[in-house]
Amino acid sequence: MPMYRVRPFHRVGGEVLAGQLPTCMYRLPNLHRSPSPAVSPPQVGVRERREEVDPSLQALESRQEEILKRLYELKSAVDGLSKMIQTPDADFDVTNIIQTDECSPLTTNGADLDLMLGKDYGALKDIVINANPSLPPLSLLVLHSLLCERYKILSAVHTHSSVKSVPENLLKCFGEQTKKQPRHEYQLGFTLIWKDVPKPQMKFSIQTMCPIEGEGNIARFLFSLLGQKYNAVTSTLIDSWVDTAIFQLKEGSSKEKGAVLRSMNAALGKTSWLVGNELTVADIVAWCALQQTGSANAAPVNVQKWMKSCENLAPFSSVMKLLK
């Protein structure tokens, strides 16, 4: 028996109260529906006030239109100037920048090998190059001689089983080291392996890195070990001459070779070397390409003079012995 008896509220006189209860706390008119003809004048006034544009928004739109107008005028001015200048870089001579650029000379100590090759405790930093004896990379031999002037290098030449025979002069391209010293007393190891490969390959971290391929790419890296630095314009010109020497002077057609020789003759008419007044990797790669293609005898006057300047340097003269 219940203690208290409470009258039920769900029904009053047989009608359900839930149908009369509100569905929300406050009732508001729906502003999304189109106005009906029965809308009272006060409600229409509220809607009109809502449709009035905020003055701050009007100011923002006016400012945007003013900015767009100024941008359009500026674009028109730039387009007019661009039509006046047909070739903006035609009269720009970068050799003027090169001549005033103070390139750091080849330092006595060279680059920081730990920074360039990574610090390896208790082991000699060893550069290993695979090259085909049918087309020896002469530029790498010149760079080897330059590196020997800066570092204490342990040099070695080997023959891979993929090659049947190698000329005697290529087996002794690094000369003979008369002083045999312990391995740890050298700063750098330089190992050349004559191997049947389509293009030269280089590694200086045998277990962890992919090979660097191409004579030009390897020459760039080896020359960087000499510690010489250039600005962006000079570096770009050097890379351009290296690629030109490899892909056009060495591997191009006779027409391309003639065009390169004319460009070299024009550049060497302004400066002693291909880029500026200092020897760069561009001179080394271009000189070796001329020697390998047999284009040296047909070279113009300025190129002939430049070639003699190269051959007067000891690293080039050592390579000349291989060509005889």
Residue pairs with C-beta under 8 A, 6 or more apart in sequence:
9 17
10 16
10 17
10 18
11 17
29 43
31 47
31 50
35 44
35 47
94 233
94 237
95 267
95 270
95 271
97 231
97 233
97 234
98 233
98 234
98 237
98 271
98 275
98 276
99 271
99 276
99 277
101 230
101 231
101 233
101 234
101 276
103 228
103 229
103 230
103 234
103 276
103 278
104 227
104 228
104 229
105 228
105 278
106 146
106 150
106 226
106 227
106 228
107 150
107 226
107 227
107 228
108 150
109 150
109 227
110 147
110 150
110 151
110 225
110 226
110 227
111 224
111 225
111 226
111 227
113 125
113 151
113 187
113 188
113 225
116 224
116 225
117 125
117 204
117 205
118 125
118 205
122 184
124 154
124 183
124 184
124 186
124 188
124 189
125 187
125 188
125 189
125 204
126 188
126 189
126 190
126 191
126 204
126 206
127 188
127 189
127 190
127 191
127 202
127 203
127 204
127 222
128 191
128 193
128 202
128 203
128 204
128 206
129 137
129 140
129 190
129 191
129 192
129 193
129 200
129 201
129 202
129 218
130 160
130 193
130 195
130 197
130 200
130 201
130 202
130 211
131 137
131 140
131 192
131 193
131 194
131 195
131 197
131 200
131 201
132 194
132 195
132 196
132 197
132 198
132 199
132 200
133 163
133 166
133 167
133 170
133 194
135 292
136 170
136 173
136 322
137 200
137 215
137 218
137 219
137 288
138 288
138 291
138 292
138 319
138 322
138 323
139 215
139 219
139 281
139 284
139 285
139 288
140 192
140 200
140 215
140 218
140 219
140 222
141 173
141 174
141 318
141 319
141 322
142 284
142 287
142 288
142 315
142 316
142 318
142 319
143 219
143 222
143 223
143 281
143 284
143 315
144 153
144 155
144 174
144 190
144 222
145 314
145 315
145 318
145 319
146 223
146 226
146 315
147 153
147 188
147 190
147 222
147 225
147 226
148 155
149 315
150 225
150 226
150 227
151 187
151 188
151 225
152 185
152 186
152 187
152 188
153 186
153 187
153 188
153 189
153 190
154 177
154 183
154 186
154 188
154 189
154 190
155 174
155 175
155 177
155 189
155 190
155 191
155 192
156 174
156 189
156 190
156 191
156 192
157 170
157 171
157 172
157 173
157 174
157 191
157 192
157 193
157 194
158 191
158 192
158 193
158 194
159 166
159 171
159 193
159 194
160 193
160 194
160 195
160 196
162 195
162 196
163 194
163 195
163 196
166 194
169 321
169 322
170 194
170 322
171 194
173 192
173 322
174 190
174 192
175 318
183 189
188 225
199 213
199 214
199 215
200 213
200 214
200 215
200 218
201 211
201 212
201 213
202 211
202 212
202 213
202 218
202 221
203 209
203 211
203 212
212 218
212 221
214 246
215 246
215 285
216 242
216 243
216 245
216 246
216 285
219 242
219 281
219 284
219 285
220 239
220 242
220 281
223 280
223 281
223 284
228 278
228 280
230 238
230 280
234 275
234 276
237 275
237 282
238 275
238 280
238 281
238 282
241 274
241 275
241 282
241 285
241 286
242 281
242 282
242 285
242 286
244 260
244 263
244 286
245 260
245 282
245 285
245 286
245 289
246 285
246 289
248 256
248 257
248 259
248 260
249 256
249 257
249 260
249 261
249 286
249 289
249 290
249 293
249 295
250 289
250 292
250 293
252 260
257 293
257 295
261 295
261 298
261 299
261 300
261 303
262 300
264 274
264 286
264 299
264 300
264 302
264 303
264 306
265 299
265 300
265 301
265 302
265 303
266 302
267 274
268 274
268 302
268 303
268 305
268 306
269 302
271 277
272 306
272 309
273 279
273 280
273 282
273 283
273 306
273 309
274 280
274 282
274 283
274 286
274 306
275 282
275 283
279 310
279 313
283 306
283 310
284 310
287 307
287 310
287 316
288 319
290 296
290 299
290 303
290 307
291 319
291 323
296 307
299 307
310 316
311 317
311 320
